[in-house]
């Protein structure tokens, strides 16, 4: 089979800049950001360039800026000092960096003030860079949600450019997804001998590091799956536990992946665990079956809610008509979050722009219990990458809340629910690329069927 060669990085970046120029006919300056110190100046946290900078510059740089206008890119970065070369080794020259990204010109960072007049920007994440932005531009650079004029227009333009991925981006996401699949396989295999969550986490992150990548977010590897963003790894593994692992790789280019699997530590689901696992999988599969251009992502979320409600009624946990239960948000007692999010240069792509990327123009978040945490409310388009990640959780803060207990007293069979005490949390998550015909599961090489998961854990 003959496949078309991917464009060079410089070609891809130039095309991205040209697309932005079609949406924003004014000068733009974007900063890469700078390392942040931990406790003392020379001890810095790992640095990651701003995703907006990376999208158009393509090369991870610290203490750099780019100016975009009419498809042209001007790079501003200093040459490495002798001290930096001593401690960090040789680095490319400014001209070499400019050539990599296809820049039209390159200057020292000190020349940037001459180029910032009437330029639009997006706020930097680190305080030092934000202060520099505001000083050079001579104005405040605030939250995107409160931005006006060209700053607001720039944010809206970048959303339109970044929502649907080009071939270069998709190739990088595929690479990150492939590393994540191997990491999960390693985690399942390591569970057989592991004594703690930390040991499984180490086995998974070792694979990501061996691929020359980093984690796209803080790994979640826990027997307490009811804690949605659990970042503790000290619990000992018990044979009757479920282990929830939400671990994704980020390619060196910055493009992310995001996978969650839940598996039995013993290598075999208990009957109650299997019932709820199969239900979550049914919701997951139903959403992927329906994912295609033109479908509202909110409808996929509601589809997952209905499948879960129907299954919980069949299991005797919920009481009533599934449609009515969803309308009253009874399902959210066990599935409080949205069914997924955008995926790209960030694992929750462009969420630094608030809901501007996730919500289509004219839409805003609901205050309903079952919809308040929906991160994406747009019609799907070919080229979008999204996650599909329904779940079932027994969160004490929700289930033991007196107000919710009273509201849903007649809709929940609490005695029946107590029989599922060996299920704290289950989530199944895959990365899905929307195509012209439907969708492609980029993480499909990692099985999700219960028998296949058991086989990977049991060896």
HELIX and SHEET records of a PDB file:
HELIX    1   1 UNK A    9  UNK A   23  1                                  15    
HELIX    2   2 UNK A   51  UNK A   57  1                                   7    
HELIX    3   3 UNK A   82  UNK A   88  1                                   7    
HELIX    4   4 UNK A   94  UNK A  101  1                                   8    
HELIX    5   5 UNK A  109  UNK A  115  5                                   7    
HELIX    6   6 UNK A  127  UNK A  137  1                                  11    
HELIX    7   7 UNK A  144  UNK A  146  5                                   3    
HELIX    8   8 UNK A  149  UNK A  162  1                                  14    
HELIX    9   9 UNK A  167  UNK A  190  1                                  24    
HELIX   10  10 UNK A  197  UNK A  210  1                                  14    
HELIX   11  11 UNK A  271  UNK A  290  1                                  20    
HELIX   12  12 UNK A  297  UNK A  314  1                                  18    
HELIX   13  13 UNK A  322  UNK A  327  1                                   6    
HELIX   14  14 UNK A  330  UNK A  333  5                                   4    
HELIX   15  15 UNK A  351  UNK A  353  5                                   3    
HELIX   16  16 UNK A  396  UNK A  399  1                                   4    
HELIX   17  17 UNK A  402  UNK A  407  1                                   6    
HELIX   18  18 UNK A  414  UNK A  418  1                                   5    
HELIX   19  19 UNK A  450  UNK A  458  1                                   9    
SHEET    1   A 4 UNK A  28  UNK A  31  0                                        
SHEET    2   A 4 UNK A  65  UNK A  69 -1                                        
SHEET    3   A 4 UNK A  72  UNK A  76 -1                                        
SHEET    4   A 4 UNK A 105  UNK A 107  1                                        
SHEET    1   B 2 UNK A 214  UNK A 215  0                                        
SHEET    2   B 2 UNK A 249  UNK A 250 -1                                        
SHEET    1   C 3 UNK A 220  UNK A 222  0                                        
SHEET    2   C 3 UNK A 242  UNK A 247 -1                                        
SHEET    3   C 3 UNK A 259  UNK A 264 -1                                        
SHEET    1   D 3 UNK A 385  UNK A 388  0                                        
SHEET    2   D 3 UNK A 430  UNK A 434 -1                                        
SHEET    3   D 3 UNK A 439  UNK A 441 -1                                        
SHEET    1   E 2 UNK A 391  UNK A 393  0                                        
SHEET    2   E 2 UNK A 425  UNK A 427 -1                                        
END                                                                             
